[in-house]
Each structure stands twice: as structure tokens, then as C-alpha cells.
Amino acid sequence: MKKLLLVLLLILTACGTPAPTKEILLVSTTSTQDSGLLDVLLPAFTEATGYKAILVATGSGQAIEIAKQGNADVILLHSPAAEKQFMADGWGVDRRLVMHNDFVIVGPQSDPASVHAQTSAADAFLAIFSSASTFVSRGDESGTHVKEKTVWQNAGLNPFDESWYIETGQGQGNTLSIASEKQGYALVDRGTFLAYQSNVDLKILFEGDPILLNMYHVIVVNPEKWAHVNLAGAQAFADFVTSPAGQSIIAQFGVDKFGQPLFTPDADKTDADLGLP
């Protein structure tokens, strides 16, 4: 027995201090996954830093809850109000603007609510409400769902108990598929719609209202809340997506396939530059 213990001690001594983990837990939105951006960005991050990102894709609201439970090192979200509260409550230590695109209202070619003729997002939602046209919502407290509820509120409308209002509780891609099947309207970020448009029978019917701005921030989870947070890896991810290399990937993503980028890089800007208080 003594010999066995001595051998184990020698092995442990020879191994020295364990190397720090080269994996990080990244929780991000389904829109960054469904658009295909992370399929390009994450391998480049691994090549540049040696860290592998273990990805969980979910709605922004759920992503924040996962981080609060200590099951994330870094999060990439598009729900600014919830993100600010997350920071104010001490759950995050570093929040940076990464990129933006916008939300659009999509629907069937027939456009029974004449959404295409409206001049604001609130008017478009009023047209849908007044015509009792099918509207398909994520209903999952994601950044997209929060934005949708904001538009309904600005329009002074409460559609949530109406028979034509459908909540999927699913990600953006599946919600688009259901909207297509039911020939209904939906709010979606432009990047995800362009990635899915060949698979659904929907078209962009309204765009351009400043309220539809869709901003993405990266947040490093506070290691003082959860000691096991991989702070070095999380900071490496935040550094990479806001670096010239990461921003270049974001700027070019989608150009070859869609003739336009799906996101606009913003690491050199502030929230105020984009009109966010």
C-alpha cells in the first residue's frame, strides 16, 4: 500500500499544476446561431485563442437566467434593458457593444393586413390587430419577444389573449417555419430571416422604424458570483468578438450568399451612437 501511495504521489508531482481549461461556456441567442454567424465566428475564435466555446443557444431571457445560475462564462445577447439590469445586479463585470442589425415584420405574400402600406411599426401592428390576422410570436422572453411586446405596448394594444395570436415558445427559426405554415405575420431579426427565407413562404413587409434596432452585447459573467467562471476564457471571447479580426468576420458574414452583411460591427461605437440611452 505504501508503495502504491508513493507511486501516486510521484505521478501527481510529475504532472505538476493542472493546465487551465481551454473551454468556455458561451450562452447566446438563437438568432446568432440560426443566422449561421456563430458557425463562422467560433472556429475563428478557437484558432486565434486556443479556447473552444461550448455553445448553448436560447432566448436572451433564458440566457440571463442560465448565467445567474452559474452555467455560463460569457453571454452574447440582444436585450439591452435586461442586460443593464443584469449588470446593475452585479452578475456581469464587462459589457461591450458588438454589432447590430434590425428587426423586420414578415408575412405572407397576400399581406391581408396591408402591413406594407404602414408608416411605423406600431401602425403595422395595429393593422394586424384590426384585421385579426394570424401573428406568430416566439413567446419566450427572448430579445425578439421583448422587442415585439414593446411595439405592441407603443401601439396601445393587447393581443395576447386573442385567438389569432400564437405563441410558439420556440427559437426564431422554428417560429418562422410555423408562421410560414399558418401564413401569418411575425417579427424577426433580419439576419435570421435572410438565412431562412428560401425555406419559408414569407416576405419582408415592413422595415426601417428606428424602434426596430437590434443591438448585440457581449457580457463576461462575474467570477465573484461563481468562482468556477473561466474569467480568462470569457475575456478572451469578449476581446476576440470586439477585435479587428472578429469585427471583420462580422462585417463580411452574409455578403457572399446574400449580397449584404447580416450584421453591422459596432465595437468602435457606443450605445448612444446608435440611439440607445
N, C-alpha and C positions, 0 to 999 in steps of 0.2 A: 504493500500500500504506500509506504514512504517513497519507494522508487517511482511509483506512478505519479504521486503528487509532485515529486521533483521534476519529472519529465514534463508535466503540465505547466509547472512554473517556468521551466526553460523555454517552452513553446510560447507562452504569453510574453515573456521577456523579449524573445527574439522578434515577436510581432510588433512590439512597441505600441505606441499610441495609435488607436484606430484612425484611419483617414476620415476626414469629414465626408458626410454623404454627398453624393453628386446628383441627387434627385430633389426636385421641389414639387410641392403640391400646388398646382395652379387651378383656381376655380374661375371660370369665365362664362360669358353669356352664350346662349345657343346661337345668337346672331354671328358672333365671331367664328364659331365652328361651322354653322350652316353656310356661311358665305364662302368658306374654304380658306379664309385668311390664315388661320392657325395651322393648317396643313403645310403652309409655306414658312410661316414665321417661326414655329417651334423647332423644326430641324435646323434652321439657320442659327437660332439661339444656342442649340446644343453644340453645333460646330464651333461657334465663336467662344463659348464659355466652358464647355465640358459638362454642363448641367443638363439633365434630362427632365423635362416637365411632365409630370403625371397630371393629366387634364381631367377635370370634371366640368362638363358644360351644363348649365342650368340657367334659370332666370336670375336676374340681379338680386331680387329679394331673397331667394333661397341661397344664393351665393354669399350674401352677407350673413345669413344665419349659420351657414357652414363655417365661415370664418370665425364667427363668435364662439362656435363650439370647439375651436382649435383644430379644425380639419382642413386648414389651408395655410400656406406660407405667403401667398400673394394672390390678389384678385384683380380681374380686369372687367370693368363694369360700365354700364351706361345709364345710371340712375342717380344724377347729381345730388338731389335732395337727400336721398338715403345714404349716399356716400359721405356727405358732410356730417350727417348725424353719427355715422359710424366713426368718423374721425373725432368728433366732439366728445363722444363717449369713451375715447381712448383706445379703441380697438385697432386703429391703424397708426403708423408712425411716418408714413411718407406717401403722399397722394400727388400724382402727376398727370397732367393732361397728355394724352397720347394721340388722339385722332378724332375726327368726326365724319359723319355722313348725315343723312336726313331720313326722316320717316316720310312715307307716301301712303296715300289711300288707294287701294287697288279694288277692282271689282270686275264684274262680267262685262263683256263687250256691249251688251244691250243697255247697260247703265240705267236701270229702271228709275233710280232716284235723281238722275241728271246731275250727278256729282261733278262731272267735268265742267259744268257751267257755273259752279260756285266760285266765289272770290276769296274765301277764307276756309280754314279747316273747320271752324265752328259752324259755318254755313253748310259745309259739306255734310257734317254730322246731323245738322238739323234736317237737311233734305232726306237723309237716310231714315231718320226718326219719323218724319212726317209721312213718308211713303210706306212705312213699316216693312222696309226691305231687309232681307237677311243680313245680319252683321255677325262676323265670327271673331271672337276675342280670345286672346290667349288665356285670360282669366287666372294668371299665375303669379301676380305681383312682380313680374319681370319689369325691366326698364320700359319695354314696349307697352306693357299693360298699364303701367303708371302714366306714361305719356298719353295713352288713349283715354284714361279716366280724367286727365287734366283737360283734354279737349272737350269731353262731354260736359265737364263742370263749367268751362268757359262758355259753352253754348247754353248753359242753364237747363240741361236735360238729364233725366234719369232713366236710362233704357234697361237697367239691369234685371228687371222683372218681366220684361216684355217677351212674348213668345218667339219673336223673330231674332232675339239677341241670344247668341250661342257662345258659351264658354267652353273651351277645349281642355284647359288645364295642361296643355302641351307646349312644346317648343315652337319656334317660328316656322320651321319647315313643315311640320305636321299640320299646324294651323292653316297655313296657306293651302295645303292639299285639301283640307276639309272645306275651306272657303270655295275652292275651285269646284269640288263635288256638288256643293249646295248652291253654286252660282251666287255667292254672297260677297259682301264687302269686307275688307279687313285693313287694319293699319299694320304696316311692315317697314322695317328699315330697308333702304334702297339696295344695300349690298346683298342681303339675303334674297330679295325679290329678283334681282338680276341673275343670281346664281340659280334660282328655281324657275324662272319664267318659262323655260322651254318645257317644263313638266306640268304646268298648270294652265288652265283656261281663264286667265285673268289679265288685266292690263292696268297700267297706272292711269288713274282718272283725276287725281288731284295731287299737287306738289307745290312747294315754294313758300308756304307760310312760315315766317320765322319761328313760330311756336313748334314746328316740326324738326328743329335742330336736334341732332342725336350725337352727344358727346361721350367719348370713352376716356376713362381714367384708370390708371394702374395704382393699386394701393398695397403697400407692404404691411402685413399683419404684425401687430405689436408683440414682440417676444416677452415683454413683461406680463402680458396676459397669459401666454402659453410658452413655457420655457423651451418646448421642443421645436418651436418655429425655426426654420432654416433661414436665419436672417441674411447670411451671406448670399445664399442662392436666390432669395426673394429680391434682394437689392440688385443682384446680377441681372435678373429678368427685367426689373424696372429700368435699370441702366440701359439694357440692350434695346428694349422697345422704344426708348426715347433717344437712342444714339443715332448718328447719321446713317449707320448701316441698317438699323431697324426701321427708321423712318423712310429710307429709300425703298425697302421692301414694301412697306405700306403704300407708298406713293405709286408704285408700279403695279400693285396687285389688281388684276382685272383688266388691265389695259389690253393685253394680248387677246383676251377672249371676248371682251365686251366693248372695246374701243374707248373705255373710260375707266379711271380708277374707281374702286368701290368705296374707298375711304380717303380722306384728306389728312395727311400727317400734321400734327399741331404741337410738337414738343417745343417749338420756339415761340409759342403763344401762351397767353393766359386765358382763363375762363372769361374774363372781362373783354378780351379781344374778340371773342365770339358772341358777346352779348349776354353772357350769363352773370348774374350778380355774384 
